[in-house]
Amino acid sequence: MSLQQIWEWSYSSKTVDILRNAKYAIPLIQSFHLFGLTLVLGTTVIFNLRLLGLGVRKISVPVISSQLWRLAVGGLLVSITTGILVFIPDPARYAANTAFRTKLVILLAAILFHFTVFRKVVRAETPPAPRRAVMIAAVSLTLWFCVGWAGRAIAFLG
Amino acid sequence: MPFLSWCHWLQNTPFATGIRQSDLLFPLIEGSHIMALALSVGLILVFDLRLLRLAFAAEPVSRIMEQFVPLSLPGFAAMFITGLLLFIAQAEKVYQNTFFRFKLALLVLAGLNALFYQVKFYPKMAEWDKSGVVPRGARISGALSLIIWACVIALGRTMAYEL
């Protein structure tokens, strides 16, 4: 499906019309988008504080990941789903928005990193060497917080 | 109304005008207010989930509380400071916003709920924690906390939509 087709479908669909015109549909969907953000960013912060030895020291990294990994995945799914619902009613606006395009690229990188390198480290029985932990935390936190910042910037770039 | 005229004065101080009219400062403060969700609500919800046995069920409640709750305090401080700045910048409109008023009421409720836990369940935590059974009231308090914070986030998002 090309962007043009999405655009045409979006403006002819009655269902999408409801999303677009119901007064509080978009802020309600965006509220769920933020619930997802809270789960993804929140668990990411917890994992990284633990990897860096700055917090939650009495619980091991694999125990934390066995308990919180599914929260991160659940949060991500909620945010992606609600993100699509916000995009659909106004595809032309978002596709032209530099912050939105940037966000998608960083999001892709963040997901890739999270489900490869990061997943492996938080599941390993032996903790990473301190220098490696710092590097992983720096990449992880930078990527996810930039996704958030870029998302916030969408509204300010029109 | 005297409070409204005070809000009018407040948002017209050079400090408030400076924030409101800045192309960089306002989005930066607003963005920080949202990102601080991860450091505040994101941490407190782990404790709520433990009370409900939905996470870390094998760990004592006392350990989860001591490991996660203090970490959330800098996050809540960041929330409060950035929230206050956002209020100052648009005091008149924000004060008149119905969603904002509900949000404030729920924040008070969240505080009372936490206080209720501290007074009623924290003093005897060592006892019930050993038994492995979280008292009903403490579980309700955990569930309430999750619901209240979710509503606070939704009201925060919606109030901004109306400004």
Interface residues (C-beta under 8 A of the other chain):
Chain A: Y24 I26 P27 L28 Q30 S31 L34 F35 L37 T38 L39 L41 G42 T43 T44 V45 I46 L49 G55 V56 R57 K58 I59 V63 Q67 L68 L71 F145 G148 W149 R152 A153 F156
Chain B: D23 P27 E30 G31 I34 M35 L37 A38 L39 V41 G42 L43 L45 V46 A55 F56 E59 R63 E66 Q67 F68 L71 A150 I153 A154 R157 T158 Y161
